[in-house]
Amino acid sequence: MKFLDLGLDEPLLRGELDAAYARVMDSGWVILGPEVEAFESEFAAYCGAQHCAGVGNGLDAMVLALRAAGVGAGDEVIVPSHTFAATWVAVASVGATIRPVEVDPSTYTLDPAAVAAAIGPRTRVILPVSLYGHPADMGRIMALADRHGLFVLEDAAQGHGSEFQARRAGSIAHATAFSFYPTKNLGAIGDAGAVVCNDAALDAKVRMLRNYGARTKYEHEVVGYNSRLDELQAAFLRVQLKRLDSSTEARRALARTYSASLAGAPVVTPSEASWARHVYHLYVVRSPRRDDLRSHLQSRQVETLIHYPTPCHLQPAFATLGYGPGSFPIAEQLAQDVLSLPLRPALGADAIDHVVEAVSRFV
Ligand SMILES: *Cc1c(COP(=O)(O)O)cnc(C)c1O
């Protein structure tokens, strides 16, 4: 069983994508046009937010949001110890200081108590990540930010449609960055991303930054970027957005089946906090013998992946920060024992049964 399958050959979906492609080809408009505008308003509405600016990818969404918020050299940004490297790369890209703190060992998201302990005079931003599809404890994080006058940027690259107390990602933080990389819960057929917020001035800055720092053509107010969303990707995303709720429900149902069936198996299953709506971008279990479990599953034709095998603080790219083994024990433990089982909306109950059966036979 393959871990990934974008499902683009599904006939109904394929027909709608082909129609979207034809619409763009007929319009002759290919960059920042009517499809992008329509997608931006549809996705903002989906998130329950006022503004959405389409950009080139998820990393750029974070970089542009940080720049728009005026974050740069001398500012500290609090990030989770356990995340995909992009979260840390975004902070380094704007010249700010990465301040990692540990994650909660049950939700794998930023631990508010660890955040509170890390806030200092140079702290400007808290950057929670809805890792695997589970939101961070946004209530406590926003309360900390209010008390200390900090900006909150959520990395929701894995959290489209995730909710904290029935509020959707995009409507809670001061700005939320999304990726529409093809494998994400809402995916383009190439690279794409967006910044969602409720602040008109911030939205206008992101729009300026994505287009060479110009609000008006050839009038460059700041040194910006080229990070635009193109019409084809926006048209494809509009097709996929219509399916996001049903595909999220399918993910949640499969995750419930997994968790119920794996109750007696020798793995730790993911938890969902009482205040959370988990969107299961990934279904991640833990095992002290992860590598053996992985080869056992591979021998039964079950492909799995590891998200992520090396913590950011032990990556060569971040060696200059001066952390070493032992600096973030929770992140290091997770890197050793997490394993992502196949979960995508099109998987049938029989496929899940096959995986469960294979896991249960691991001794
Ligand atoms: C995918 C991802 C990103 C980056 O998105 P790109 O579109 O690939 O740049 C950032 N953060 C997390 C947590 C991700 O999973």
PDBQT file of the ligand as one rigid body, heavy atoms in Angstrom, charges set to zero:
ROOT
HETATM    1  C1  LIG A 401       4.725  21.857   4.149  1.00  0.00    +0.000 C 
HETATM    2  C2  LIG A 401       5.042  22.650   5.360  1.00  0.00    +0.000 A 
HETATM    3  C3  LIG A 401       5.576  23.950   5.273  1.00  0.00    +0.000 A 
HETATM    4  C4  LIG A 401       6.088  24.559   4.004  1.00  0.00    +0.000 C 
HETATM    5  O1  LIG A 401       5.235  24.610   2.937  1.00  0.00    +0.000 OA
HETATM    6  P1  LIG A 401       5.834  24.721   1.453  1.00  0.00    +0.000 P 
HETATM    7  O2  LIG A 401       4.632  25.050   0.641  1.00  0.00    +0.000 OA
HETATM    8  O3  LIG A 401       6.443  23.412   1.116  1.00  0.00    +0.000 OA
HETATM    9  O4  LIG A 401       6.830  25.827   1.437  1.00  0.00    +0.000 OA
HETATM   10  C5  LIG A 401       5.728  24.663   6.442  1.00  0.00    +0.000 A 
HETATM   11  N1  LIG A 401       5.418  24.150   7.638  1.00  0.00    +0.000 NA
HETATM   12  C6  LIG A 401       4.933  22.899   7.770  1.00  0.00    +0.000 A 
HETATM   13  C7  LIG A 401       4.591  22.409   9.143  1.00  0.00    +0.000 C 
HETATM   14  C8  LIG A 401       4.741  22.104   6.637  1.00  0.00    +0.000 A 
HETATM   15  O5  LIG A 401       4.261  20.866   6.788  1.00  0.00    +0.000 OA
ENDROOT
TORSDOF 0
